[in-house]
């Protein structure tokens, strides 16, 4: 292959899924995934040489265990001495964003070999907590400092949302769902049928994923029917339509320049090429976006990544959309212009494959690499999503390089030109039209209150809460869709 020596390639991938607790601590899971990725890249000897020569180790933070500089701990365990030790903000777009950044730096000659990944042992952590025990896991002095930090942690919600009780992903993504249902003009029954069938497709994919945490192949009826083992969290999402963070998982990606990969003798038939990438953020808080059931950032970043790759959406053979909740998948597919009915996951998604907090895209990219190796002529697309459908990173991959070289673009200037909305004044009282809503439920499945987003006649967005029986009944039957209400 007549390749530019600066071409970035994914040479090795590793995944770990511990089926039953107790699992090792996140650091140990990372070590296992790194050694698995090294073996995947070129066998024991060449793989260990690859790890020893890493220029950069870049990780997403573990929410299970706080390590101030986890890259330093990992480097020590795998015999590496990287000059770049990075950690990201808490965000699910970061693994894909790191691939975009690192690929561009390899192409510019700034790096030759890098490790990207993360790990969580959340299920094991909770098992220890329930037993009243404290795990004997590694500690690191708080004075330890990474050499790089990526991203910024900002509040996910504004004061208006919080005042209405909207303060968690499990609150806002169901609101996106009902806003999407209203936008599409579907009845609650029709929309429920389509969404549960979509999630059943994800469950079927997880059956064949050896690294998935739930491989039972749940049916649409099982997914959509609340019950003792599938309690309603926030309408319209019972538990099996929520991201599943109760996992013990790790994933690692190894990227090299072609020059370094050849010097190490890594087999070229296993290389996967990052072709293009793009990223952008929507408004910092959901209330400021012009439309709840839309994402200009995904639209513009997706269009940029596909344009840089020289392909159209219908030329994608492999797609994995970040799938914390069904609304995220549906909005992403629409904004990317993906053909209706095409498969949208290769892992099973964050409910069934597992949602290890910030690191899910690393698992998706690792799974994608195996599929592209089997079909070198294929094109693949992977998305990452952080915040409340807020921060987005997109990557296009193939079994062959981009003829124009690896290309990446920041789509933020286009997003900045999109319209936004003001919050209604705190003292607003009057008529408004419901845009989206959810109903919170307690652990026994009883509805406790509705959280509602509505547009005033001035076009401002008002957030408010109701717990009266009439409002809850109307909400749970879909009668609040596009309804005129009094704030």
N, C-alpha and C positions, 0 to 999 in steps of 0.2 A: 504494500500500500504506500503510495507516494504522499505521505502526510507531512504537513507542517509540524516540526518538532514541538511547537508550542500548543498544539491542539490538546484541549483537556479531554480526559477520558475517565469514566468510572471503571476502575479495574477490579474492585472487590466489594462485596456486600455481605453483611452478617446480621442475622436476626436471632433473638432469644425470646422464648415464651415459656415461662414456668407454669405448668398447668395447675398445680396445687401448692398453696403455701405450706411451709415457709419457703420463700425464695431467698437467695443471697441479697445483700444490700445492693443499691443501684450501682455503686462503683464496681462490684464484682460482676454484675450483669454486663456493664460496659466492657470490662476486660474480656469476658467471654465473647461478646459480639465483635470486638476488635480482632481477636484471634481468629474467629470464624471468618471475618472479612479478609484477613490476611491469607488464610488458607484458600479461600475462594479466589483470591487474586492470582496465586501462582504456586501453591503448595507451601509446605512448612518452611523450607529454607529461603526461597525468594520472598515469601510473604513476611517473614521475620525481618529480612533486610529492608523491606518496604517500610515496616513500622519503625525500625531503628532510624531511618532517614527522613522521617516526617518533618516538614517545615512548619506545619500548623496543625493544631488540634483545636477544633471549634465545636462546642457543645451547647445544647439547650439546657437550661437549669432543671435539676430534679426537684420536683415539689415534694417528693417523699423524704429526701434527706438534703439538708443544706450543706453543700461543699463550697466554700468561698472561691476556690480556684480548682474546679474538678479536673480541668485539663492537666494540671500539674500532677495530681494524684494518678490519673490514667497514664500519663507519660512515664512516670516512675515504674508503674506496674508492667508496662509493655516494652520497656527499654528504649524509649524515645527521648529526644532532647530538642523539642521544637522551639523555634525562636518566636512563634506566635502561639499564645494560649488564650483562646477566646471563649466568652460566654455571652449568651443572648438575653434579651428581655424575655419575659413570660408571654409567649405568643405562639400559636399553632402554625403561623406562616414561616417561622424562622428556619426550619431545616431546608425548605426549598429556597428561601432567600439566601441561605449560606451557600447552597450549591451554585446559585447564580453569581454571587460575589466571588466565590473561590474559583469558579471556572473562568471568569473574566480576568482574575489575577494571574492564573496559570497562563492564559493566552497572552498576557502582557509581559510574561517573563518574571513576575514578581514572586511566584511560588513554583515548586515542582511536585510536591506531594503533600496531601492534606487528609485529615480524618475529620468527618462530620458525624455527629450522632447524639444520643441521649439515652436515658434509662429511668424507669420508675419501678418501685416495688410497693405500690399503693395498697394492693390487696394484702400483702404480708404485713405492712405497717398497720393496717386496720385490725388484722388478726392479733397482733401483739397488743394493740390498744384495748381490744375487747377483753383480752386475758389479763389486763392490768400489768403487763410486762413492758420493759424497755429493751429494744434490741441492742446488742453489742456490736454496733456498726462503727466504721471508721470515723474519726474526727479530724478536723483540720483547723488550725489556728485562724481566727478571724482576720488576722493581719495578712493572710495570703491574698494575693491580688493577681487576677489574670492580666495579660498584657493588652487584651482587646475586649471591648464591650460593644455589642451590637444591639441597636434598638433602644427604645425608651419606654418605661412603664408609666402609663397614664391612667387616670380613672376611666373605667369603662362606661360609666353612666353620668348624666348631668343631674343637677338638683331636682329638676322637674320629674324625671323618671324615678329617682330614688324616693321622692315624696309620695309617689303613687304606689310604692312597693316594688318597683322594678329594679332589682339589684343583682340578679344572677343570670347566667346564660339560660337556665331553665325557665326564666321568666320571659326573656325577650324573644328567643327563637320561636316559641309558640305564637307570640304576637305577630312575628313575621309570617307565620303559617296562615293565620286567619286573614291577615292583610293580603296575602297571595291568593287565598280562596276568593275573597271579595273581588280582587282585581281580575281574576279569571271568570268571574260570574258563575261559579259552580255552587250547587247546593252543598250543604255540609255532608250529606250522605255520599254524593258522587265524589267529592274531593277526598273524603276519608277512604273510600275504596281505592282510588288511584294512589294515594300516598302509602297505604298499607301494602299494596301490591309492589310499589317501588321498593319498599323496605324488605319485603319478602325476597326480592331479587338479590338484594345485598346479602341477606341471610344465606341464600343458596350458594353464593360465591364463597362465603366463609367456610362452608362445609369442606371445600377442597383446599383450603389454606392451612397448612400445617402449623402456622404461627398464630392462628386465630384463637380467641379465647372462648367464643360460643360457636360451636360447630354443629348444632342440632338441626339447622335448616328450618327455622320457624316459618309457619305459614302466615299469610296475610291476616287470616282470622285470629290466629293466636297473638300476633303483634298488635292488632288493633282492638282487642277485647280486654278491658281492665279486669283484673282478678287478684287473688291473694299474692301470686308471684309476678304480677304485672300491674302493679297499682298505678292509678292515675297520678302523675306528678303535677303537671300543669296542662289543663285542657288546651289543645286536643292530643297531647302526647302522654300515653302511658309509658311505663319504664322502658319498654323495648323499643321506644322511638327516641331515646335519649343516648347521648354519648356515654360509653361505659369506661370509667376510669379505674375500675376495680381490676387491675391487671398487674402482672409482674413481667415487664417486657423491656427489651433493649434493641436498638438497631444502630448499625454503623455503616457508613459509606466511605470508601477510599478512592480519592481522586488523584490523578497524576497527569503530568504532561506526557505526551507521546515519547519525548526524549527520555524521561526518567523510566517510563514503563519498559521501553526497549532495553535500556541499560540494565534493568533488573531481570530481563528475560521473561517478562510476564506475557502469557499467551494472548495473541491479538484476537483470536476468535472469541474471547470472553470480554472484550472491551465494549462498553456502551458509551455513546457520545452525547454529552449535553449539546444540543443544537442551538437553542436560544432560550432566553429568559426575559421576564418582565415583572414589574411589581408596581403597586400603587395602594394608597389607603383611601377609604371612604371617610366621612366625617368622624371626628373622634368619638362622638356620642350618637346613639341611634336617633335621638330626637331632632338632630340637626339635618339629617338626610332628607332629601326632597320626597322620596318615596320609600316606605318601609320595605316593600317587596321588590327591591331593585338594588343593584350595586354598580354604579358607574366605574368603580375601580376594577372590578372583574372584567367589565366590558372592554375598557381601554387597555388594560394589561394583557388580557387574552388576545385581543386583536393585534397588539404589538408583538407578542411572542409568536403568533402564527405567521404574521407578515415577515418577521425576521427569519423564520424557518422556511419561508417560501411555500407554505401550504395553506389549505383551507380547512375548516372544521370537519368536513366530510372525508378528508384524507387521513384523519386520525384513526389508527387501528386499535390503540390501547388508551384508555382514559381512566384516571382515578381522581374524582372530585372529593375535596375535603368534606366529610360527611358527619359532622358532629350532631346535626339534626336534619330531618328531611327538608326543612325550608332552605337550608344552606345549599343543599344539592340542587333543588329545583331552581333557585335563583341563579346559581352558577351555570347550570346547563343552558338556561334561557339567555343569559348575558353572553355566553361563549358562542351561541348559535349552533349548538350541537343538534344533530338530527334527532327527532323524537323516536323513542324506543330503543336507542342504542345503549349498550352496557355502560354504566357510569362508575363502577368500582372494579378493582382487581384483587382487593383484599377481603372485602366484606364490610368495610367501613368501620367507623368508630364505635358503633353499637356491638357488632358481632366479631370483627377482628380484634377490636380493643382500641381504647382511646387513651394512650399513655401521655396525657396532658399535652405538652408542647411537641412531642416527638413523633406523632403519627405520620407526618409526611416522609420521614426517614424510612419507615416501614413500607410505605407505598412505593417509594423510589427503589428500595431494595427488591420488592416484588416485581416491579416494572422491569428491572435489569434482567431478571431471569426470563421474562417473557420476550424481551427484545433479543436476547441471545438466541432464543429458539426461532425468532422471526426477524433476521437482521434487516430486512427491507421495510420493516414496519416503522411507523411514527407513533410516539407515545406522548401524552400530556398528563402532567401531575400538577395539582393545585394545593396551596396551603392557605389556611384562613386563620387569622388571629383576632382576638377581641370579639366584639358582637357583630360578626360579619363585616369587620372593619379593615383589617390589614391583610393584604393579598400578595402572594408570590406565585408565579406560574413558570413552569419549565417544559420545554419540548425536548424529547430525546429520540435517538435513532441508533440503528446498528451501523451507521456510516456518518461521517462528519458533515457539517454544513459546508458547502462549497465556498461560501463567503467567510468561513471561519466562525468561531463562536461569537454570538452577538447578544447583547443584553440592553434593555432600555427601561428607563424610569418613565412611567406613564402618568406621573403625578400632575404635570402641567395641564394635561387634558382633563383630569378629574377636577382640578381646581376651577375650571371654567364651568362646571356643572352647577345648576341651581341648588340651593339649600333652603331650609325652612327655619323660621324663628320659633321659639317657644312662646306659647300664649302667656300673657301677663299672669303673675301668680294670683292676682285677684279677679281673673276673668270669671264671669258668670254669664251663662247664656247658652245659645244653641250651638251644636256642633254635630258633625257627621262622623260616625265611627269608622276608623280606618283599620284597626286591628285590636285584638284583645286576647286575654287568656284568663282562665279560672284556676286559681291555686287550690290544691286539695291537701288534706292532712294525711297522715300515714294510714289512717283507716279508710281512706277513699272518700271522705266527705268534703264537698266544696266549701271553701272558707272565704273566698272573696275574688272579685274580678278586678283586673288591671286593664285599663282601656286607654288607647291612643285615638284621638279624634281631631278632625280639622275644623277650625272655626271658619265663619264666613270670610274673615280676613286672610285665610290661608295659613294661619299659625297652627302649630300642633299643641294640643292640650293633653296632658296626662292626668288621669284621675282614677280613684278606686271606688268600688261599690261592693257592699256585702248584703244588700237587701235580696229577699227571696225572688222577687220578680226579675231583677236584673240577672241573677245567677241562672234562673230558668231560661230566660231568653238567650243568654250566652251559650249555654250547654246544648241548645237546639239549633244554634246558628242564626237565630232571629236578630242578633245584633249586627250582622253583616250589613254594612252601609246604612245602618239605622240612624235616624236623627234623634239626638238625645240632649238632655240639659246637663251642662257641666255645673 
